[in-house]
């Protein structure tokens, strides 16, 4: 084994193939360029995720990043790749069904729910209500906000702009 290869970790290439070390990857990359005129790259350090054949079905699930996946199988496959590529974060399963629409304006028109929780506006309330329903069947109802709470929250909101 070449001295520059000793002690290097396995790596996964853009074709989904695991190489024992950087030298194995560089060898394949060189062959791909010479024989097929195509470039492969390092996808991430460590072994590649197992490639699973997912059924073509639409039973959507939502992840913690707000991305809808066509099935739990597709989510698990993407989660493995995401977690390997993002060392300081992880993708989690959020709930079954498509993700709730997250596109809201940032205008301040406070809305509260029956528990006294405050939301920036009706759209933000609708998103959180959708998520509560999909996560555990909870129902959020819009309710008047206590004036003191709305003023305090507006100050906090303005301080974070």
C-alpha positions as CSV (number, residue, x, y, z in Angstrom):
1,X,0.0,0.0,0.0
2,X,1.2,3.5,-0.9
3,X,2.4,5.5,2.2
4,X,0.0,8.3,1.3
5,X,-2.9,5.9,1.5
6,X,-2.0,4.4,4.9
7,X,-4.4,5.5,7.6
8,X,-7.0,7.2,5.4
9,X,-10.6,6.4,5.9
10,X,-13.1,4.8,3.5
11,X,-15.0,7.2,1.3
12,X,-18.1,7.1,-0.8
13,X,-18.1,8.4,-4.4
14,X,-20.8,10.1,-6.5
15,X,-21.6,6.7,-8.1
16,X,-22.5,5.2,-4.6
17,X,-19.4,3.0,-4.4
18,X,-17.3,2.8,-1.2
19,X,-13.5,2.9,-1.6
20,X,-11.1,1.7,1.1
21,X,-9.2,4.9,1.0
22,X,-8.4,8.0,-1.0
23,X,-6.1,6.0,-3.3
24,X,-8.8,3.6,-4.3
25,X,-11.1,6.6,-5.1
26,X,-8.4,8.4,-7.1
27,X,-7.7,5.2,-9.2
28,X,-11.4,4.9,-10.1
29,X,-11.7,8.6,-10.8
30,X,-8.7,8.4,-13.2
31,X,-10.1,5.4,-15.0
32,X,-13.5,7.1,-15.4
33,X,-11.9,10.2,-16.9
34,X,-9.7,8.3,-19.3
35,X,-12.2,5.6,-20.4
36,X,-15.6,7.3,-20.1
37,X,-14.7,11.0,-20.1
38,X,-16.7,11.5,-16.9
39,X,-15.8,12.9,-13.6
40,X,-16.7,11.3,-10.3
41,X,-16.5,13.1,-6.9
42,X,-16.3,12.3,-3.3
43,X,-19.9,12.3,-2.0
44,X,-18.8,12.0,1.7
45,X,-16.3,10.4,4.0
46,X,-17.2,6.9,5.3
47,X,-19.0,4.0,3.7
48,X,-21.8,4.6,1.3
49,X,-25.3,4.1,2.4
50,X,-26.9,0.8,1.4
51,X,-28.9,1.2,-1.8
52,X,-32.4,0.0,-1.2
53,X,-35.0,-0.6,-3.9
54,X,-38.0,1.3,-2.8
55,X,-41.5,0.4,-4.1
56,X,-43.0,3.0,-6.4
57,X,-45.7,4.1,-4.0
58,X,-46.9,7.4,-2.8
59,X,-47.3,7.3,1.0
60,X,-45.6,10.7,1.8
61,X,-43.7,11.5,4.9
62,X,-42.3,14.8,6.1
63,X,-38.8,15.3,7.6
64,X,-37.6,17.8,10.1
65,X,-36.2,20.0,7.4
66,X,-39.7,20.5,5.9
67,X,-39.1,18.2,2.9
68,X,-41.8,15.7,1.7
69,X,-40.5,12.3,0.6
70,X,-42.7,9.9,-1.5
71,X,-42.3,7.1,1.1
72,X,-40.6,6.1,4.3
73,X,-38.2,4.0,2.3
74,X,-37.2,7.1,0.3
75,X,-36.9,9.1,3.5
76,X,-34.6,6.5,5.1
77,X,-32.4,6.4,2.1
78,X,-32.1,10.2,1.9
79,X,-31.6,10.5,5.7
80,X,-28.5,8.2,5.6
81,X,-26.9,10.3,2.9
82,X,-27.9,13.6,4.5
83,X,-26.5,12.5,8.0
84,X,-23.2,11.4,6.5
85,X,-22.8,14.7,4.6
86,X,-23.8,16.9,7.5
87,X,-21.7,15.9,10.4
88,X,-23.3,18.4,12.9
89,X,-26.9,17.8,12.1
90,X,-29.3,15.0,11.4
91,X,-32.5,14.7,9.5
92,X,-35.4,13.3,11.5
93,X,-38.8,11.9,10.7
94,X,-41.5,14.6,11.5
95,X,-44.8,13.0,10.6
96,X,-46.8,11.0,8.0
97,X,-48.3,13.0,5.1
98,X,-47.0,15.8,3.0
99,X,-45.2,18.6,4.8
100,X,-47.3,21.6,5.7
101,X,-46.8,24.7,3.6
102,X,-44.1,26.8,5.2
103,X,-44.3,29.9,3.0
104,X,-45.6,32.7,5.2
105,X,-45.0,36.5,5.2
106,X,-43.1,37.8,8.2
107,X,-45.5,40.6,9.0
108,X,-46.5,41.0,12.7
109,X,-50.2,40.5,13.2
110,X,-50.2,38.3,16.3
111,X,-52.6,35.4,16.7
112,X,-52.9,33.1,19.7
113,X,-54.2,29.6,20.2
114,X,-56.5,28.3,23.0
115,X,-53.4,27.5,25.1
116,X,-52.1,31.0,25.0
117,X,-49.3,30.3,22.5
118,X,-48.5,33.3,20.3
119,X,-47.9,33.2,16.5
120,X,-46.6,36.0,14.3
121,X,-49.7,36.0,12.0
122,X,-52.5,33.8,10.8
123,X,-50.3,32.0,8.3
124,X,-47.8,31.0,10.9
125,X,-50.7,29.8,13.1
126,X,-52.1,27.8,10.2
127,X,-48.7,26.1,9.6
128,X,-48.3,25.2,13.3
129,X,-51.9,24.0,13.4
130,X,-51.3,21.8,10.4
131,X,-48.2,20.3,12.0
132,X,-49.9,19.7,15.3
133,X,-52.7,17.8,13.5
134,X,-50.3,15.7,11.4
135,X,-47.9,14.9,14.3
136,X,-50.5,13.8,16.9
137,X,-54.0,14.7,15.8
138,X,-54.1,17.8,18.0
139,X,-56.4,20.7,17.1
140,X,-55.4,24.3,17.6
141,X,-58.1,26.9,17.8
142,X,-57.5,30.6,17.3
143,X,-58.2,32.7,20.4
144,X,-57.8,36.3,21.5
145,X,-54.3,37.2,22.6
146,X,-53.8,38.8,26.0
147,X,-52.7,42.4,25.3
148,X,-49.7,42.3,27.7
149,X,-48.4,39.1,26.0
150,X,-48.8,40.6,22.5
151,X,-46.9,43.8,23.4
152,X,-44.0,41.8,25.1
153,X,-43.8,39.4,22.1
154,X,-43.8,42.3,19.6
155,X,-40.8,43.9,21.5
156,X,-39.0,40.5,21.3
157,X,-39.8,40.1,17.6
158,X,-38.6,43.6,16.8
159,X,-35.3,43.1,18.8
160,X,-34.6,40.0,16.6
161,X,-35.0,41.8,13.2
